[in-house]
Amino acid sequence: MSPKNKNSLLPPKFRQANSDGIINIPEIIAMGVKYIVMQVDKYQQVELLDKIEGEIYLKDNINDKVKSIPYYVTPDKLDDDFYFLFFYVSEINVFGLCEAKYTVKDFDDNYLYSLTSNITILGGNDMGNSDYELVFKDAKKSILNLHLISKYHGVRVRAKFKNLAVSDTIVITASIFDENGGELNSLKSESIVLIQEQINSGYVDCILKTDKVNISEVKYIVANFSVLNKNIASGCSKISIFNDFDNVNVKVQITKNIGARPSSDQDIKPFLTAVIYTDLNNSSSGKLINAQLTNAHFSDDSNNTLLSDIDENGVGYLNIYSDDITKNSMLILNYTDPVIAYKIPLDFSNWLTPPDGKLIYTYSSYGVADGVCQCFLLIKILSNKITDIIVKFDDSNISINESTNVLQISNPDSNKMLIYALTSNKAVRSQFTINVGGISMQQINNTIVFVDPLTF
């Protein structure tokens, strides 16, 4: 990337904003939408594996902000006219007049910065009628600690009102969501018939019971109340839930961008590799770590396992595959006791098809350069006229199937998937090629990355 162009990127756009540049969070939640989408227009200096991150922050207060899910420019996206960055609706905690921008970082740690966009986000307290307001009693700055929900076996709320009378009836309702914006459940109070004491105070308190909810999965809550006999409703109030139980003490690195298991061959499992670092010096290191998956499977086809195979350095490995990459997938790590979780989104991608159409392939990248963590390259031959296939990595630090950086296979069986296990002991960014014999087909060129291991 050229340093002279580092501040030349166009400002981001938001398709969910109206003509006045306003994003209404309660309306988005009501429609069941899980993400705020930032559009980044293609830029001239785009390179393969660029990392793009967006952020939204309060105007004149850049420290009060929310960040997008990191986006990586993969081979199938390199020529797109724009890229979409996603912000979890459940994590939006800035409201009012905001600014938005994004940053691009290439593999060599060069940066590009965008201009800013102005955006107004409605939500939280700015949506309610001040005469009829629902308040979360234990929340501070729109955040409610999980242990308080556990302590009271529910969520303590207060319905504030004016100009109501004895025998008016209030019902409080709430929707609870996970971190992906999926609705877990809904809560509803009993009908509350107001008495004179409540009319005098101008409010009524209630506990929304959560005994039928797995509170460890709750990320945010949206609630309001209605006055049944007067056709009155308060605005929506939203809080985020902070899990303040002891967190599982791990660090995780996961490979990226492998394709889904092919429907035509269920025995083939294109794996992502998760490298999990545990702290051997921590007093909690003796606890068993439970690993769970949503919309994905471990190598034994399960979605729940104990991380028992940890080496002397406190490192464990898990292989993960998906049947459907259109669904959001998550790796969840927690101790068997207490109820806590460390969650990491998984990045799957589509299989790649060269223009000639004689084969398809998929591969993972961003492996850990520890000589153990495996990236995978899978090739499915679609022509029985192919007489040999050669895979070569430019960097000799990369080993194919525990051998050299080059592997030639003669007379490959078109009925079998070719699987290459790739490792490296050094952090590298390497080009690789795929060439075939027996037919006329263009050379396939692509890039793979191995990164340094983490440490405690």
Secondary structure, 3 states (H helix, E strand, C coil): CCHHHCCCECCCEECCCCCCCEEEHHHHHHCCCCEEEEEEECCCCCCCCCEEEEEEEECCEEEEEEECCCEECCHHHCCCCEEEEEEEHHHCCCCEEEEEEEEEECCCCCEEEECCEEEEEECHHHHCECCEEEEECCCECCEEEHHHHHHHCEEEEEEECCCCCCCCEEEEEEEEECCCCCEEEEEECCCEECCHHHHHHCEEEEEEECCCCCHHHCCEEEEEEEEHHHCEECCCEEEEEECCCCCCCEEEEECECECCCCCCCCCCCCCEEEEEEECCCCCCCCCCEEEEEECCEECCCCCEEECCCECCCCEEEEEEECCCCCCCCEEEEEECCCCCCEEEECCECCCECCCCCCEEEEECECEECCCCCCEEEEEEECCCCCCEEEEEECCCCEEECCCCCEEEEECCCCCCCEEEEEEECCCEEEEEEEEEECCCCCCEEEEEEEECCCCC
